[in-house]
Amino acid sequence: MLKFPDSKIYFLTDMHADAAAFRRSMERCEKDSIIVIGGDTFDKGPSNLELLREYKKFIRDGWNFKFVIGNHDVRQYMVLKYWFQQGDPKYAAAFTAKRFRSRINPLLHECGGIEKAQQMFLSADGEFNWFFRDQLLIYRNNSFAFVHAGISDLLAETIEQTSVFSINLRFRAMMNADPFALYYGSLGSAIRTKYRDNDFAFTPHGTATLRKTGISAIVSGHFNVLDGHELKIMNGTPQFFCDCVVDSASRKKYNMKTPGWAVLEINPHTRKIIGRSSEKTLTLYEE
């Protein structure tokens, strides 16, 4: 049995620069609730900046947003932070020709060049300075952990030894000091894990460790699900997979004909968890 949050939570993830998909998803949400954005705001879609401005519009209107960072977000932050060090082999993976073509150049074109992009995102008075400043690695509410990709055994142990609060403090310090080390280090499992048999594996040991902390369910994006939200039991831990491929570029790639939208509703009043998307509505959990 899960310990539900006190307020209704809506989880939206992997919007990938598609403001229209975000607006369609928000039409299924109620204002007196918590909106968790599960990462991957950047790349693929029509406009990174339009989506960020949509977020801000809702926040100014009094909506309660929590932001969990994704791998696409961290990689774009690395580009902005290390632009003048891109010749360093350490940062080569962030500046490949493919990434310039499909990820970096589109963002810089929107911003009007690297100098303006850095001012917008990195300067204290920049229009989007709030975005990276307000990110979390993990958002926890009662027995639910909201992350972009997942939780490994190692990360579960870190949560047990410290706390989600301490991990978020460490995450923010690493984002400021060395986001490259964050991305490829142990905390990186939260944003890019594939649950392979390595440092990012999640085994029954991870489940037992998480349960000691009071966390008994994981909510994530990152993994594409093409037919609505999915619930999988990962070595004894329920994990809700919520990347329903909502951005128009990805939907075109997968030959998905309808406009995309998706939201996971965690409702403490009905004791139900419902996945709603342009593909289908599913009751994934109820008590």
SVG drawing of the C-alpha trace seen along z (x, -y; Angstrom):
<svg xmlns="http://www.w3.org/2000/svg" viewBox="-12 -41 53 50">
<polyline fill="none" stroke="black" stroke-width="0.4" points="0.0,0.0 1.4,-3.4 1.3,-6.5 -0.4,-9.0 0.6,-12.7 -1.7,-15.1 -2.4,-17.1 -3.2,-15.9 -0.1,-15.6 0.1,-15.7 3.2,-14.5 4.1,-15.8 7.4,-14.8 9.5,-14.9 7.7,-17.9 10.8,-18.4 10.3,-22.0 6.6,-21.5 4.5,-24.2 1.3,-23.1 1.7,-19.6 2.3,-21.1 -0.8,-23.3 -2.9,-20.3 -1.6,-18.3 -2.3,-21.2 -5.9,-21.3 -6.3,-18.0 -4.9,-19.4 -6.5,-21.3 -5.0,-24.4 -5.2,-23.4 -2.5,-20.7 1.2,-20.1 2.5,-20.0 5.7,-18.0 7.7,-18.5 9.7,-15.4 12.6,-16.7 13.6,-17.0 12.2,-20.4 14.8,-20.9 15.3,-19.7 13.3,-18.1 10.2,-20.3 9.3,-23.6 10.6,-26.0 12.5,-25.7 11.9,-29.3 8.1,-29.2 7.8,-26.2 9.8,-27.9 7.7,-31.0 4.6,-28.8 5.9,-27.4 6.5,-30.8 3.0,-32.0 1.4,-29.3 3.7,-29.9 2.8,-33.6 -0.8,-32.6 -0.3,-30.8 0.2,-27.2 2.5,-25.2 5.3,-23.7 8.2,-21.4 10.9,-20.8 12.9,-17.5 15.9,-17.8 16.4,-15.5 19.4,-14.4 18.6,-16.8 18.4,-19.7 21.8,-18.9 23.5,-18.5 22.2,-21.9 23.4,-23.4 26.9,-21.9 26.9,-23.5 26.1,-26.9 28.6,-26.6 31.5,-25.0 31.1,-26.7 34.6,-28.2 36.1,-24.9 34.7,-22.7 38.1,-21.9 38.8,-20.1 38.5,-16.3 36.6,-16.1 33.7,-17.9 33.8,-16.3 30.6,-14.3 28.6,-17.5 29.8,-19.0 29.5,-16.3 28.6,-17.2 25.3,-15.4 24.5,-17.4 25.3,-20.7 23.0,-19.8 20.0,-18.5 20.3,-20.1 22.8,-23.0 22.3,-25.0 18.4,-25.1 18.7,-26.5 21.3,-29.0 19.2,-30.1 16.2,-30.7 18.3,-32.7 20.2,-34.7 23.7,-33.2 25.8,-31.9 26.3,-35.2 22.6,-35.9 21.9,-32.3 24.4,-32.5 22.9,-35.8 19.3,-34.4 20.2,-31.2 23.4,-31.9 23.2,-35.6 21.6,-36.5 19.2,-38.8 18.6,-36.5 15.1,-35.7 15.5,-32.0 17.9,-32.1 15.2,-30.7 14.9,-27.4 18.2,-25.8 18.2,-27.5 14.9,-25.8 15.7,-22.3 15.7,-19.2 17.3,-15.9 14.6,-14.1 11.2,-15.4 9.8,-13.4 6.3,-13.4 5.4,-10.8 6.2,-7.4 6.7,-8.7 10.0,-9.6 9.8,-11.6 12.9,-11.4 13.6,-11.7 14.9,-8.3 15.1,-6.1 16.9,-5.1 19.8,-2.8 21.0,-0.7 23.8,-3.2 21.4,-6.1 19.0,-4.3 21.9,-3.8 22.8,-7.5 19.2,-8.4 19.3,-6.1 22.6,-7.4 21.7,-11.1 18.2,-12.3 16.5,-13.5 17.0,-17.0 20.8,-16.5 21.0,-14.9 19.3,-17.9 21.7,-20.3 24.6,-18.2 23.0,-18.2 22.8,-22.0 26.4,-22.3 27.6,-20.0 25.5,-21.8 27.3,-25.0 30.7,-23.5 30.9,-20.6 27.7,-19.4 29.9,-17.0 30.8,-15.2 27.2,-15.1 26.0,-13.7 28.6,-10.9 28.7,-10.3 26.6,-8.3 23.9,-10.9 23.6,-10.6 21.5,-7.5 18.5,-9.7 18.7,-11.4 20.0,-8.8 19.8,-5.3 18.8,-2.4 18.9,0.2 21.8,2.0 24.0,4.4 26.5,1.7 26.5,-1.1 23.0,-2.1 21.5,1.3 18.4,1.6 18.0,4.9 16.0,6.2 18.7,4.7 17.7,1.3 14.0,2.0 14.9,3.0 17.1,-0.1 14.4,-2.4 11.8,-0.9 13.9,-1.8 13.6,-5.4 9.9,-5.2 10.0,-5.4 7.9,-2.7 7.1,-4.0 9.1,-5.7 7.5,-8.0 9.7,-8.7 9.9,-9.8 12.9,-9.1 11.7,-5.7 9.4,-6.0 6.0,-4.4 3.9,-4.5 0.6,-3.2 -0.1,-5.2 1.4,-5.2 2.9,-2.0 3.3,-0.5 6.1,2.0 7.2,3.7 11.0,3.2 12.3,5.8 9.5,5.2 9.2,1.5 6.3,0.0 7.7,-2.3 5.3,-4.5 6.7,-5.2 5.2,-8.4 7.1,-9.5 4.2,-9.0 6.0,-10.8 4.0,-14.0 6.3,-16.3 5.4,-16.7 8.8,-15.8 8.9,-12.5 5.3,-11.7 6.0,-12.2 9.0,-9.9 6.8,-7.2 4.0,-7.8 1.6,-8.8 -1.1,-10.8 -2.9,-12.7 -1.6,-15.7 0.3,-14.6 -0.5,-15.2 -0.1,-13.2 -0.4,-13.5 -0.2,-11.1 -2.7,-11.9 -2.0,-10.8 -5.2,-11.4 -5.2,-11.1 -8.9,-11.5 -9.9,-8.6 -6.7,-6.6 -6.1,-6.1 -3.3,-6.7 -4.5,-7.3 -2.5,-7.8 -4.2,-10.0 -2.8,-10.6 -3.7,-11.1 -3.5,-7.3 -5.6,-6.1 -6.7,-6.6 -5.6,-3.8 -6.2,-3.3 -2.7,-2.0 -3.2,-1.7 -6.1,-1.9 -6.8,-0.9"/>
</svg>
